[in-house]
Amino acid sequence: MTPGPEHLIIAPILIPFFAGALMLIYDERQRSAKLAISLGAVMAMLLVGVELLMRSKGSALTGFNDIGFYLLGDRGAPFGIVLVIDRLSAMMLVLTALLALPALIYAAAGWHRQGQHFHSLFQFLLMGLNGAFLTGDLFNLFVFFEVLLAASYGLLLHGGGQLRVRGGLHYIAINLTGSLLFLVGVSMVYAASGTLNMAHLSLMVPMLPEPQRVMLHAGAAIMGLAFLIKAGIWPLSFWLPTAYMAGAAPVAAMFAIMTKVGVYVLLRLALLIFGAGAGASAGFGAEVLIAGGMATVVFGFLGVLASQGLGRMAAHLVLVSSGTVLAATGFVLAGGPVQILAAALFYLLSSTLATSALFLLIEPMGREEGGIAALLALTADAYGLDEREENRQPEVGLAIPGSLTVLGICFAACLIVLAGLPPLSGFIGKLGLLQALVASGSATGPMAWIFVAILILSGFATLTGLVRVGIQTFWASDGAPPRVLALELAPVVGLIGLLVFLTIKADVTLGYMNDTADALLRPSIYAQGVLGAPRAEDASP
Amino acid sequence: MEGVLSGAIGVLAASGIWLVLRPRTFQVIVGLCLLSYAVNLFIFATGRLVLGAPPIMPRGGFIDPTAYADPLPQALVLTAIVISFATTALFLVVLIASRGLTGTDHVDAQEREP
């Protein structure tokens, strides 16, 4: 058998795996070589992601929903391991690559010198993320979650220092407990239904007898808890701001998508297993998602108002963003119209990009207070390696003039997107969400109106909080403007550029989201697509 | 047999949860270990308890599946053991780093004010 184009589906997992492993061979001092490999791998991932996205858009023949699948070892679908690509996973793959590229460029300005194996860990994180988006069965989802978590533990501690070790300690303890919950949930789902394949599971659910259904519900609830911890839903989110704040800037920028992995899995599994066609199980957990999501948004915007620093504020904005999408998922699960989901997906895209840009802005904006210089002194002791003499060198690279102006414009753009003001993409997402919620009216009941109010309030709180920081930094500061390297600003400008592009091309993107949401609400497309996957052995006589 | 196993899982999980909620990092890590033992036993038990039944079927012919143990939970539990062992080892490293950096083994890296 010759390798055909279908093998491209596994590329987003293999590229970072080999790139990360290859870089372990290189000595820590050959940073430019590592950086080149890392950037090359991310570029390749982006290209593959875009190609897969184009492919999953399909043609009129397949109803614009091509489900790609990859049978590992050519075993048939419910028994073997299967990778699945559809519109949603393709979108998440592209988003991951789009976030990884600026984070890497930013790291090249200095952060990747602060500890060991930054680039390898970064690639393994990407491998875990891509795998979690692609996998078609529950246990592999667990394995890829562990891959991305293990890499994230290392990355969070990158740079060392007391604050990071303490934040990392809490983060690891929480996530280990979450993983154990995940395992309990997966095994209960298996005990109830006898399958771990998501597509197979979705076909089994309507036919389950009552005792098994109770067990499946319990298993799904426990498993859902594990995802909700990762998504940072309200009572389970107290670890998140400290951990995200403690991370190095490029790491925090990449972590902006880590909560979205939890959101993605909930979106996929809830709509697949407990969608409208699930018989007695339809809509299971919708109330929890609605109430929890709204509580998260409220907690997030109160946190934004209460925060003293930009770091904590950005971490709470991550909560607002994931809470909004969770609540929207709940509304759709409860029978809301498809437009809510489409707008929520668009909102997810633009808010993830904007929070990531904000995390990259924190450090250059706070530089006058000795940002990186103080950190270097702190970390030099923890990593008493060959870093010591390098730490004494001043930052090398092109410093740009008028840095305060560029910083200010970038910050304002992030603010506009996150608060949902016109003209940038945040407005389009939020407006779509509000429109769909108001139009749904009777279908979702009074909760929809409460959510509308919370959404508007959260936008206002975001605006207030961020404007306060902006005034302090850009207008009320009398010190010399911070020295900012072009390498640090380029990724932020790139992310803002993406947001502008997203705004200009909003009709195309929204069209894509509409079809994606439509496909998500008809899980039979996914299930039949996966279970009908022909084996290569059968196909070629 | 079911009673003994479920009792063991219960005792392990309960002690694990109690230890995870303690303020010392060493207690937390022992608690996580106990919890992961409980979870591993639980996964194993989802394959139903059978005595002396092989998990792998011979090739060909009609086979009575009730005479065999479910191999999938056994495969899952192996993966789960490896992963939780590795992540616990990693946690241990962070724990020691925290102890070295702060001089205390409190989970918040500082002793509570008396």
Interface residues (C-beta under 8 A of the other chain):
Chain A: F139 F142 V143 E146 L149 A150 Y153 G154 L157 G161 Q162 V165 R166 G168 L169 H170 I172 A173 L176 T177 S179 L180 L183 V184 V186 S187 M188 Y190 A191 L196 A382
Chain B: V20 T25 V28 L32 L35 S36 V39 F42 I43 T46 L72 P73 L76 T79 A80 I83 S84 A86 T87 T88 L90 F91 V94 L95 A97 S98 L101 T102 V107 D108 A109
